[in-house]
């Protein structure tokens, strides 16, 4: 089969495959998720105690 999208033998994946949680270990993503979580927490505290 001569398919352009198929991986050739030299284009094999790296010897250490990355797991599904690799993206969550990246600092920019964790910083973004921490900011979103803080904003949700701030809104919940505002709703519970100040309204």
URFEN-V265247 format. One line per field, one symbol per residue. ss: DSSP state (a for helix, b for strand, c for the rest). phi: phi as a letter, one per 40 degrees, with the letter a starting at -180 (. if undefined). burial: # if it has 9 or more other ideal C-beta (glycine too) atoms within 8 Angstrom, else .. Layout:
ss->???
phi->???
burial->???
//
This chain:
ss->ccccccccccccccccccccccaaacaaaaaaaaaaaaaaaaaaaaaaacc
phi->.bbccccccccccccbccccccccccdcccccccccccccccccccccbbb
burial->............................##..............##.....
//
